[in-house]
Structure formats: structure tokens, C-alpha cells
Amino acid sequence: MILWYLKDLLINLLNFQVLTNDLDESGSEAGTPTALRCINADLMQRRVKMLEDENKGLRKEFTQLARDTEHCEEQEQRLVRDIALQLGTVHFISSF
């Protein structure tokens, strides 16, 4: 998902660069390219902030999933030990 956002961001940056180059080359002296750059820079800053927030959320989710996985693996080890003990007991009892 993050790769999708990075790809989208790169495409937007390339579009922005093409757009501002086109405006600069058109000879417009009304200040529109500068205003457009400021607006796009603001949008990009908001997008970066949003991606940073999403990244933090994904890191928290990863940490929780890692903890949950470790807990499940510990439980699985206990169950396997219990089953092994029970099978050993049954085998010992049945050998009489």
C-alpha cells in the first residue's frame, strides 16, 4: 500500500514538474506559476504528512501482529508439550 502511495506521489511530482515547466515556458508574468507551486507544495506537504501518519499506524499494527504471533507460537509450544506428555502417559499405561 505504501508503494502505491509512493508511486502516486512520484507521478504527481512529475506532473507538477511538467506543469510548472510548461507555465514557465509560456512566458506568463502574472505570477501564476509561483502561486501554483505554492498550492502544489502545500498539497504535497499534506500528502507527505498523511503518508507519515499512515506509516506510523502500519508500524503500530506490525508491532501488535508480531506480539500476537509470538503469543500464539508460545501457546502452540505448550499444547505440543502437553500432547506429548499425554501420549507418553498413555503409552506407559498401555504397556502394562
C-alpha positions in Angstrom: 0.0 0.0 0.0 2.8 2.4 0.8 4.4 1.6 -2.5 1.2 2.6 -4.2 1.3 6.0 -2.4 4.9 6.5 -3.3 4.2 5.7 -6.9 1.2 8.1 -6.9 3.4 10.8 -5.2 6.1 10.3 -7.9 3.5 10.6 -10.7 2.1 13.8 -9.1 5.6 15.3 -8.7 6.4 14.5 -12.3 3.0 16.1 -13.4 3.8 19.1 -11.2 7.2 19.5 -12.8 5.8 19.2 -16.3 3.0 21.7 -15.5 5.3 24.2 -13.9 7.8 23.9 -16.7 5.0 24.5 -19.3 3.8 27.5 -17.4 7.3 28.9 -17.0 8.0 28.5 -20.7 4.7 30.1 -21.7 6.1 33.5 -20.5 3.3 34.2 -18.1 4.3 37.1 -15.9 1.1 37.2 -13.8 2.7 35.1 -11.0 0.5 32.1 -11.6 3.4 29.6 -11.7 4.7 30.7 -8.3 1.2 30.6 -6.9 0.6 27.2 -8.4 3.9 26.0 -7.0 2.9 27.1 -3.5 -0.5 25.4 -3.8 1.1 22.2 -5.1 3.8 22.3 -2.4 1.1 22.7 0.2 -0.8 19.7 -1.2 2.4 17.7 -1.3 3.2 18.6 2.3 -0.3 17.4 3.4 0.1 14.2 1.4 3.5 13.6 3.0 2.0 14.2 6.4 -0.8 11.8 5.6 1.7 9.1 4.4 3.8 9.6 7.6 0.7 9.1 9.8 -0.3 6.0 7.8 3.3 4.7 8.2 3.1 5.2 12.0 -0.2 3.3 12.1 1.2 0.5 10.0 4.3 0.2 12.3 2.0 0.0 15.3 -0.1 -2.6 13.6 3.0 -4.6 12.7 4.2 -4.5 16.3 0.9 -5.7 17.6 0.8 -8.5 15.0 4.3 -9.5 15.9 3.3 -9.7 19.6 0.2 -11.7 18.8 2.2 -14.1 16.7 4.7 -14.6 19.4 1.9 -15.3 21.9 0.3 -17.8 19.6 3.6 -19.6 19.0 4.1 -19.9 22.8 0.7 -21.3 23.2 1.3 -23.8 20.4 4.5 -25.0 22.0 2.7 -25.5 25.3 0.0 -27.5 23.6 2.5 -29.7 21.8 4.3 -30.4 25.1 1.0 -31.3 26.8 0.1 -33.6 24.0 3.5 -35.3 24.0 3.2 -35.8 27.8 -0.3 -37.2 27.4 0.8 -39.6 24.7 3.8 -40.7 26.7 1.4 -41.4 29.7 -1.0 -43.3 27.6 1.9 -45.3 26.0 3.3 -46.1 29.5 -0.1 -47.2 30.9 -0.9 -49.3 27.9 2.4 -51.1 28.2 1.3 -52.8 31.4 
